[in-house]
């Protein structure tokens, strides 16, 4: 016997690396040292920092991968993977520097995983970080045929006196919501249950979704907020804190960036909820509280600014094609959200 008979195809592995080489190297920044294929990726810290702080983040895509496999479309989940990590790092005010991925599958398909890495490279390019390296594991008998899992890891950098840690947020600061592109990468276990239990099809084209299929809408990749926000910071927007709205929605994620003595009063109906959320709530008979605690409901990212800069911030992000809305303000409290008591989706 040999390794191939045991289910691991090293030739396919080499083919896969050759397929992705150009896409990976296309993401490199000047600080990358060496090339693809070493045991470790080397990255030189950018010059000009007095007291640099490194900020790290890691995440996956979750059961959205089930939908990607079902529809045999694998390019968008790579963007999701990058976005989930770099958007987290961004909340500290950090610029993402480099990204690494881990892909595991039962049987390596160079064509399938090349699509995934192509999406990862696209996400890295949009976020301005280098795809520094990764690992591909072929694990026969561990994953069902055709399925795979992905995880990502990102490192960013910020000047120590510009690190956002919650202490800069003050009473009266305004919460500005930046629109999501849709579901992003959270809540898909509930989405899949609704679709299955109601005997719906991913190829359905509900009128509310403007002609797109359910599958197309649900595979829309996570929005990357890195470059517009870093640009705003460089140009003097006084951002006091930021939150990436992922699993758990606003109630779980918004308090994470607040000081212990602050809460946020939300203005109900101050932003439009995308049709995919109202459609899922109606078809799945999901109440408003469960929707709020599961999905982003159209708010992918929140930043806090002084009241005098709120309108300018909204206009700035609109110019970058990111709809933005004033959704609340900071009040005294204990890291709570108020204003949703009678809210209905």
C-alpha positions, -999 to 999 in steps of 0.1 A, spaced: 0 0 0 10 36 -3 -4 70 9 -26 74 -21 -43 41 -15 -50 54 21 -68 84 6 -41 111 5 -31 123 -29 2 142 -26 3 148 -64 -31 166 -61 -16 186 -32 13 198 -54 -11 206 -82 -32 227 -58 -2 247 -46 8 254 -82 -27 266 -90 -29 291 -62 7 304 -63 1 334 -85 -31 345 -66 -13 342 -32 18 362 -44 -5 388 -59 -16 398 -23 20 404 -11 29 437 5 65 451 5 70 438 40 67 401 30 100 383 31 106 351 10 80 333 -11 54 306 -10 63 271 3 84 276 33 77 263 68 68 297 81 58 331 66 81 360 73 69 396 76 89 427 84 71 453 106 63 485 86 85 515 94 73 547 111 57 532 142 69 545 176 52 519 198 35 494 176 9 470 190 1 438 171 -36 428 171 -46 393 161 -79 376 152 -91 342 141 -124 329 128 -142 306 104 -172 306 81 -195 282 100 -223 262 83 -224 286 54 -200 261 40 -229 236 37 -246 259 13 -214 265 -7 -211 227 -11 -247 222 -20 -246 249 -47 -211 240 -57 -200 276 -55 -168 282 -34 -154 316 -44 -174 338 -20 -167 318 13 -130 327 9 -140 364 11 -161 356 41 -132 340 59 -110 370 54 -137 395 63 -146 378 96 -110 381 108 -99 415 94 -131 432 105 -125 420 140 -89 433 140 -101 466 126 -123 473 157 -91 481 176 -81 507 150 -55 482 136 -45 479 99 -44 442 89 -9 432 78 -11 395 69 -35 365 68 -31 328 70 -56 301 62 -62 265 72 -82 242 48 -92 207 58 -110 182 35 -116 145 32 -103 143 -4 -84 171 -19 -100 186 -50 -76 211 -66 -104 228 -86 -127 232 -56 -101 245 -31 -86 268 -58 -119 286 -58 -118 289 -21 -82 303 -21 -91 326 -50 -118 341 -28 -93 344 1 -69 362 -21 -96 386 -33 -105 393 3 -69 400 13 -64 423 -17 -96 442 -7 -84 445 29 -48 454 19 -32 425 37 -9 398 25 -19 361 22 13 351 40 8 313 41 -15 285 50 -20 248 55 -41 222 35 -49 190 53 -63 160 35 -80 138 61 -98 108 45 -126 94 66 -129 125 87 -149 147 64 -178 135 41 -169 134 4 -167 168 -12 -169 187 20 -142 209 36 -137 233 65 -117 266 66 -103 287 94 -84 320 91 -59 340 112 -50 376 109 -25 400 124 -28 438 123 -8 467 137 -17 500 154 2 527 172 -2 522 210 -17 556 217 -43 551 189 -54 517 201 -92 516 206 -100 497 238 -134 511 249 -120 538 272 -123 565 246 -161 562 244 -180 589 263 -216 597 271 -233 614 242 -212 597 215 -233 588 185 -235 552 172 -232 551 134 -242 518 117 -225 507 85 -247 486 64 -241 449 60 -242 432 26 -267 407 39 -264 377 62 -226 378 62 -215 345 78 -237 342 109 -270 324 116 -268 299 89 -278 270 111 -312 287 116 -314 297 79 -308 261 68 -334 249 93 -360 273 80 -353 263 44 -355 226 52 -385 227 76 -406 248 53 -396 226 23 -382 256 4 -355 254 -23 -323 274 -26 -334 280 -62 -366 298 -52 -369 334 -63 -391 352 -37 -406 384 -50 -391 402 -20 -355 394 -31 -358 412 -64 -354 383 -87 -324 367 -70 -325 331 -58 -323 323 -21 -290 307 -27 -275 337 -44 -286 361 -17 -274 339 11 -240 334 -5 -234 371 -8 -200 376 9 -194 395 40 -186 432 35 -151 444 42 -149 477 61 -111 480 64 -100 505 37 -129 530 42 -125 531 79 -87 533 79 -90 561 53 -115 579 76 -91 576 106 -62 589 86 -82 619 75 -92 628 110 -125 612 118 -126 610 156 -137 573 160 -139 565 197 -148 528 194 -160 502 169 -179 469 169 -181 441 143 -217 427 144 -214 390 140 -231 360 157 -253 372 185 -263 404 166 -263 438 181 -272 427 217 -241 406 220 -215 425 200 -222 462 206 -215 460 243 -181 444 237 -166 478 228 -182 498 256 -166 509 289 -182 493 319 -201 525 328 -218 530 295 -248 516 276 -264 525 242 -299 537 236 -309 524 202 -333 543 179 -357 517 166 -363 517 128 -334 540 123 -319 518 95 -335 497 68 -337 459 75 -328 441 42 -356 419 27 -338 386 33 -342 390 71 -379 399 70 -385 371 45 -368 345 68 -386 358 99 -420 355 81 -414 321 66 -397 306 97 -421 323 122 -391 337 140 -399 363 166 -382 397 167 -360 389 197 -347 357 182 -339 375 149 -321 403 168 -300 379 188 -291 358 158 -285 380 127 -269 414 120 -303 426 105 -285 450 81 -259 464 105 -225 449 98 -203 473 117 -209 501 143 -186 530 151 -189 557 178 -181 594 171 -187 627 188 -221 643 179 -204 670 159 -189 645 135 -219 622 131 -234 637 99 -200 641 83 -192 604 90 -225 593 74 -217 614 43 -182 601 42 -191 564 41 -220 571 16 -193 584 -7 -175 551 -3 -207 533 -13 -214 521 23 -248 532 35 -245 546 71 -272 555 96 -273 572 130 -288 544 152 -283 555 188 -262 573 214 -241 564 245 -258 568 278 -248 559 314 -253 522 322 -238 488 324 -230 477 289 -267 473 279 -288 481 249 -321 499 253 -347 509 228 -356 474 215 -384 468 241 -413 471 216 -393 466 184 -408 445 156 -390 433 125 
